[in-house]
C-alpha cells in the first residue's frame, strides 16, 4: 500500500471518530524520518483542542488501525493540534479564516510575486483576496484557489 493509500484509508477511519467528538480533521501525514515512520493526524475545533481530545482520538484511532491494519511494519501514531500556524488546505479552511493573517505560496507568480502574507479579506468564487503591505502602502491581490501551492495561518508579532 502506497503513502497516499495509507493517508486515504486513515482519513476514512478517523473521520467518524472526529465527527462523534465534534472535531475537525486538519491534515494527515505519513512520513519517514530517519529510519522511523510516523502517521500524524492533526485535529482542531473552534477554540482549539487539548491534550484530552488528542489522547481520546489517538486511543480510538489506534484500535481501528489495529483492526484494519493498513500499514505493514512499525510506525508511530501521533495525534495533535496543528498549532498556531495551521495549514489551510481546503476552500472551507479559507472561508473559515477570513479576516485572519495568512501566508500563501503560489505555483506561479502573480504580480511578480510567488509569496504573500497579509489579511485574508475575502474568499469568494474560489478566489482568495489578501490585503498586504509593501513598505507603508497597502495593496491587494486576488489569487485563484487552484494557483495556491501552500497556505497557512501566520502569527503576527
N, C-alpha and C positions, 0 to 999 in steps of 0.2 A: 504494500500500500504506500503510495507516494505522500509527500508532505501535504499537498492540497487536499488529498482524500482524507487524511487524518484530521485536518482542520475542519473540513465539511462535516465529517461524521461527529466530531466533538461538538460542533455547533448544533447539530440535530439532537444530541444527547443533553446538552446543557440548557438549551432554550426552555424546555418545560420546567426545569428546576428553577430557573431565573423568573419565569412568569409566576410560578407558585409563590415566590418570595418578593414579588414586585420589584425586581431588579432588572437593569438593562445590561445587555452584552455590548461591550465597547470594542473588544478585539480578542482574537485568538492567535497565538504564535506557537509554532512548533519549530524549535531551533536546536542546533548543535553548538555547544560552547565547549571548546577543548574536546575532551573525549565523552562528555555527557550530553544527553538530550533533555530538553525542557519543553513541557507543554504548559504554556502560560495563558491563563484566562483573565481578562481584565473586565471588571464589573463596576457598575455605578448605579446611583439613584439620585434623585433630587436631594441636595444637601450632603451627598457623599456617602460612602459605605465605611463601615468599621470592621474591626478585626472579627467580631462575632459573625457578621454576614459572610465574610470571606471564608471563615472556618466552616460554617454550615454548608456553603456551596461546595467547598473542597471535599467534605465528607460525603455528601450526596453524589457528587460527580465521580468521586473515586469508586464508589460502589457500582455505579452504572458503567464506568470504563472497565472495571474488572469483569463485569458480565459480558459486555460486547467485545472487549479485548481488541480494539482497532490498532493498537501499537504493539508490534512484536519487539521484544527486547526491553531493557530497563530505561526508565525516564523519570524525571522529577516533575510532579504536578505542582504548579503554583497558581493560586487564585489571589488577585489583589485589585486594589483601586488603580485606575490609570494615572493618578497623580494630578497635580495642578495643571500640567501642560498636556492634558489628554488629547489623543488624536481625534480628528474629525474625519470620519470615513464615509458617512452616508449623507444623503440630502437632508434627512431628518436631523442629523447632528448639526448641520449648518442652520437649519430653521430654528432649532432649539437654542442656538448660541448667538442670535442676532444681538447687537449692541455689546458684544464681548470683544476683547482684544484677541486677534488671531494672527498666526503666521502661516503663509502658504508658499509652497514652491511649485513651479509650473513645469510642464513638459517642454514648452517653447516660450520664448519671451513675448510679453505683451507690453507695449510702450517701452521697449528696450530693456525690460527687467524680467528676471525669472523668479524673483523672490519679493514678497510683500509682507509687511507687518503693519497692522493697524486695526481699526474698529470695523467689524463686520456690520455695516449699516442696514443691509438688506440681503435677502436671499429669495429671489423671485424668478420664475421662468427658468429654473436650473442655472441661474447666474448669481454669483456672489459679488456684492459691491462692497469694496473696502475703502475706507477713508484713512489716508496715511499722511505723514508729514515728510516734507523734503526741506531741510533747514527750518525756516519759520513758516513756510507755506503749506497749507493743507490741500491735498489733492485727492482725487477719487479714481478708482479703477474698477471696471466691471470684468469679471473673469468667469467664463463658462465653466460649469462644474466638470465637464469632461477634459478640460485643459489643466486641472489641478492634479499634480503628482502626489503631493503630501500636504496635509494641513493639520494644525493643532492649535489648541488654546495657547496664548502667550502671556506669561506673567509680566506685569509692568512693575518696575521698582521705582 
